[in-house]
Amino acid sequence: MREQRVTDDLDRLLAVLPESLQQQLASAERRQDLLEVVLDLGRPPEARYPGRRLDLEDAPLSREALDGVIARVGRFGGDNRAGIARTLHRISALRNRSGEVIGLTCRVGRAVYGTVAIVRDLVESSQSILIMGYPGVGKTTVLREIARVLADEMDRRVVVIDTSNEIAGDGDIPHPAIGRARRMQVPDPRHQHRVMIEAVENHMPEVIVIDEIGSEQEAWAARTIAERGVQLVGTAHGHQLANLIKNPALRDLIGGLQAVTLGDEEARRRGSQKTVQERCGPPTFPLAVEMHGRDCWHVHWNVARTVDALLRDRPVQSQVRRLDERGVLHVQNPTPRPPGVGEPEGSSMGQPALPAAQDTRLRIYPSGVTPRQLDALIDDCRLPVQVVRTVDRADAVLSLRNSLSHDPGARRAAKGLGIPIHVIKSANPNQLQRALERLLLRFHAKGDVV
């Protein structure tokens, strides 16, 4: 695993602050892990760090001191953001109802070289990748490094769509952190989708890097770009794929959704209502990464399959990648990789440090009980039980009284395979819980045979 290297140009950000605050932040201890400096009119200035904050002065910030910082920063754009030329720092303004600036958030921007190693095999696959995660987890930092690796180390034609100059920094000359990748700035954030299409039509990129896809127009532009054979690497609002399913503006990224009416037999087989949601087409991004932390990422190798499973309330298993303190990558739940995707560099995939335990869950086929109801109970009670959709995959059948008479195929299959059928009178939570606990006792007491 390659060693990570961090650069931050912190002196240039501190230089715009009042001199008294520069002195407060001069020590190496106070500069370490600094996230941002908050300057609000009439309040003491404060520095923010991961999990804590520090008041830099007892006296409240004066109008004169605030105006001095604004003068050194320069003009704010339509998104109330400004920057420092050829740095990654971001200064955001708070305004009153009259439009006057009454507060500033001075966020430290850092270029971290080496972060892409955890998903380098995905980047080299030439397939489009969607990155999700909570704000502040490091999505933009990863995009920046991916752009550099693609342009410098893989010699690809890369164009970065930089809406707020967060990826390549402020000014007309991009920050060295994106390497030889080209950068297109967006004059108005509302027109980001236009710049995305312009990049494809005018500059012949092989890869487009885009941060914060957040509107229906931008999702449409991303699909248009992908259909032209251009690799996309982007981030979207939301921290996991399930969020995109619930977001009408971004559903096109995962293939779009449509309402489908099922026949009686199919609805009974699925254990669902007759009207369900299904995917309209292939996802814009075949690969997806959920950043659960800076050193813990969940990889979805087949977004279409994952979305289909989520829509049908089926369990979803992602590949978990973690970096330990030595920078060694460990992979949990290894899955078959799509063509063209190699093994992650420096990983312990052959002998995972976090091996997936043998699946000892009790597999239940429900009849007359909705899978959604069972899954909710299993989650609430933390039971080692999995709901399956076919009898041949089950260890036991859990049925309401007389329910199997409406599903004779399932009853014949269970008898033919020797799978026991457990009958309950009603589907109230207490009775379901007792039935599952009883089946679990028999399942484990008889060596995984109910």
N, C-alpha and C positions, 0 to 999 in steps of 0.2 A: 504494500500500500504506500502510495506517495505521501510525503509529508505535506501538511497544509501550511501555507504561508499567508500572513495577513498584512495588508498595508491600509492605512487609514488617512494619511495627510491631516492628522488631527490639529496640528499647529495652525493650519490655514483656517479651520473653523473657529478655533479659539481666538484668532486674531480679529474677528468681527465683534467679539464681545467686549463689554466695558473692561477697562484695565484691571479693576478690582476683582472681577470674576476670573480673568485670566490668571491672576496670582493664586486664587483659590483652587484652580484646577491645574496648577503647575506641577504638582508632585506626581510621580509615576503611579502611586497607589490610586489617586483620584482619576487618573486618565484611563487606568485599566478597566475594561468592560463598560466604559461610559456609553450609554445608549443615546441620551439626548439632554439638552439643556432647555428648560422651560422658563420663558420670560413673560410674565403677565403684569400689566400695569397695576400698580398699587399693592402688589404682593411680593414677598421675598423670592428672589430667583432660586431655582432648585435644579439639581442634577439628578438624573434618573439612571439607575443601574438595574440589572436583572434582579427582581424581587425586593428592591429597596429604593428609597429616594433620600436626597441629602440637601438641606437648605444651605445655600452658599453664603447668604448674608441675612442678618436680622432685619435690616431696613428694607422697606418696600421699594420696588423698582419705580424710578421716576420717569416722567414723560420725556425728559431730556435724554436719559440713558437709553430709553427704548428707541427714540428717533435717531440717536447716534448709530445704533445697530442697523436700523432700516436703511440709513444712508450708505453704510458700508456694504450692505447686501446687494442693493440694486432693485430693479423693477420686478414686481410680482406678476405672474401670468394670470390668466382667467381662472385657473384652478387654485389661486392663492398660494402658489409655491414659487420659490426662488432658489438659487443655488450659487455656488462658487465655481468659477470657470475651471474645468479640467479636474474637478474633484467629484466625489460621489455624495457629498453632504447635501442635505435638503433642509431648507428653512421654509416653514409653513406659517401663514398669518391667520390670526383671529381678528375679525373686524366687528365693529359695533353697527348699529342700524344706519348710521350715516356713512358707513364705508371706511371709517378710520381704523387703522391697525391698532389694536389694544393688547395684542399678545403675539408671541413668536414661539414656535417649537423648532429648535435647532437640532436636527437629528444627525447623528454621526453615520456616515457611509463608509463601509469597509469593503475592500476587494479581498476575497479569500480564495487563494489559488490552491487547487487540489481537491475541492469539494466534489467535483464531477466523478471522481473515481468510484464512488458508491453505485453509480448508474452508467458507467462508461459503456458497458455492453449495450444498453438501450440506445444511447446516443449514436453508437456506431451502426445500429441496425437500419438506419435511414427511414425508420417509421416515425410518425408524428407522436409526440409525447405531451401529455397534459400533466401539469404539476399542481397539486392542491395542498393546502395547509392553513393553519391559523395565521393571522397577521403577526409579523415579527419572527416567524419561525425560520426565515432565510430563503424564501422562494426567489426573490429578485437576485440575491447573491448567487444562487445556483444557476439562474438563467444567464447571468453575466459570464460565469465560468464556462458554461456550455457553449456560448457564442464564441469565446476565445478558442476553446479546444477544437470546435468544428472549423473555424477559419484558419487557425495557425497550424494545428497538428494534423488535421484531416484534409486541409487544402480545399475546403468547400466554399462556395460563394454564399456568404451569410449577410442578411440585412436585418438589422434590429429596428423594430418599431418602438420608438422611445417616447411615450406619451408625456411623461412629466420629467424627462431627463434623469430618471432614477437608474436606468441600466447603464448608460454611458456617461453620466455626469453632465454638468451644466457647461454652456459655451458651445462654440461651433466646432471645436476639435474634440473628438471622443476621448474618453479616458482610456489609458493603455490596457485596462483590465479586460476589454473586449477584443484585444488583439487586432487583427486585420479585418474584422467584421465591419461592415459599413452601417451607419446609423441614419435613420430618417426621423426627424423630429416632427411632432404633431402640433400644429399651431393652436388647435382647439380640441380638447378631449372629446367633444361631441362628434368630431369628424374622424375619429381614429379608424373606423372601418374603411373610409375612403383612402386613407394613406396606406392601409394594408393592401387594398386592391391595386393602388398606384405602384406599390413596390413590385408586385408581380408583373404588371404590364410594362413597366419602364426599365427595370433594372435586372431582369433575368436571374433572380436568386435561386439557389438550390435549397436554401434553408431560410425560413423567416422565424425570428424570435420575437414574441409578443408577450407583454406583461399585462395582467389584470384584464382578461376578457370578461366584460361585465354586462353587455347589452345584447339584445336580439340581433341588432345589425352587425355587431362584431362577431357573433356566433355564425351568422350567415356568411360574412366575409371569410372567416376561417374555413368553413366548408368549401367555399368557392376556391380558395387557395389550395386546399388539400386535393380537390378534384382535378386540379391542373398538374398534379404530380410533384408539388413542392412539399418538402418536409417542414412540419410546423413543430416548434417547441414553445409552449405557452403556459401561462398560469390562469386560473379562473377563480372567481369568488366562490368560496366553499372549502371545507376541509376534507371532504370525502365525496365519493361518487354519488352516494345517496342524496346529498344536498342538491346536486344537479338535476336529479329526477324531480325534486320538489320545486325547482326554479323554472318557470315557463320560459323565461328569456334565454336560458342556456341549454335547454333540452336538446337543441340541435347538435350540440357538441357530442352527445352520446347516442345519436341516431334519431332523435325526435320520438314522440309518443303519440299513439292514436288509440281511441276506444274501439274495442273489438267485442262483438257479441258471440258467445260460445253456445254450442249446442248443449242439450241437457246432459248427454253422455260425457262430453268433454269437461263441462263444468263440474260434474260429479267426480270425474277422475282426478281433476285438479283440487277438488275440495274448495272451490272458489265461487264467487258470484258469477252470473252469466255474462255480465259486462265487465271486462277487465281492460287494463292498459297494456299495450305491447309496443315494442320498438318498431318505428317506421322503416328504418334503413340502417346501413352501416355507420358506426360512429366516425366522427371527424378525426378523433384521436384513438388509434387502436391500442395504444399503451397509456397507462395512467400510473402516477406515483402520488401517494398520500404521505406528506411529511408530518409525522407525529412528533417529531423533535429534530434537532439538528443532526443527531446521530442515529435516528430510527426512522426508516422509510418503509412503507408498504407498497409493493409493486403488484399491479394488476396486468398480467400478460395478455389477457383477452377481455377488453372492455365490453364488447358485445355480450359475451357469456356472463360477465359479472352483472351487467344491467338486467339481462333477462332473469337471472337468479333473484336479484333484488325485487323485480316486479312480481315474481311469483312467490315471494317470501321464503325463498330457499336460502340455506346458509351459504355464505361467501367466504372463501379462503384465499387470502392474499399471501404473497411471498414477503417475508419480513427480513429486512437487511439492517444490521446494526454495526456500528464502528465501536470497538472497544478502546480502552485508554491508550493502547499502543498503536492505534490507527489500523488495526487488522479488521477486515470485513468478515462478518459471520452471516450466513444465510439460513433462515428457518423456513420450513415448508418449501423446499425446492420443487419447482414445477417444470414441465417440458417447455423449452423456449421456442418461440417462433423461428422460422427459417431466417438465417442471417444474423441471429442474436447469439453471441458467444457467451462464455462464462465470465462473470465479473472479475476484473483484475484484482489479484491479491486476496481473493475470497477463500474461505475454508469450506467451499461447497461440497467437496468430496467427503470431508469429515466435519459436518457442521458443529460449531461451538454451541449452537442452540438447537439441537436436533428436535425434530417433531416427534412427540411421543406417539407410541402406537395407539391408534384410535380404539378406545375401549368403551365408547358410548353405546348405549342401547338404542337400536334403530327401530322406530315405531312406524307402522303404517296405520293411519287413522281412517275409520269408516264412520261417518255420521258426526264426526268431530272435526271442526275446521282446523287446518294446519296453523292458521294465524293464532287461534285460541291456545293451541298446544305450545307454539313457540313462545308466546307471551308468558305462559305458566313456567315453561322450562327456564326462561331467562330470569324470572322473578325468584324462583326457588333454586337457581343454579344447579339444575339436575344434569347429569351426564347422559343426556338423551338427545337423539337426532330424529327429526321427522323426515321420512322418506316418501317418495311419490309412487313407488311401485312395490308390490308385495314381495317380489323376488329379492329385493335388497333389505327386507325387514327381518328383525329377530323375533318380532311379535306383532300381532294385529290388535289394535285397541278399537273396539266397536261399541256403539250404542246398541241397545237391545232392538232387534228386528232390522237394524240398518243394513246388515249384509244381505238381507233378502232382496234389497234393491241393487245389490252389487254382486251378483252370483259369480262373476268372473274372478273377483278377488277371493271369494270364499273357496272356490275350486282350487285356485292357485295356492292358497295357504294350506289346504288339506293335502294337496299333491306334494308340496315341499316340506310338509311336516312342521309348518310354522304355527305355533299356538295362537289361539284367538282368545282374548280377554274381553269379556262383555261387561258393560256397566249400564246402570239404569238411566242415568242422566249425565249431562255434560257440565254440571256445576263445578267450579274450581276445586272445591274440597274433595269431591269424589274423583276428579281427574288426578289430583295430587296423590291421593291414597293409591289409586290404581298404578300410577307410574312408580311410586316408591315400592309397591309390592312386586311389580315386574322387575325392578332393579335388583331387589334382594334375590329373587330367583335367578336372574341373569348372572350375577356374580357368584352366587353360591354353587351353581352347577357348571362353573368353568365356561362362562359365556354361552350357555345353552339354557334358554328359558324353559 
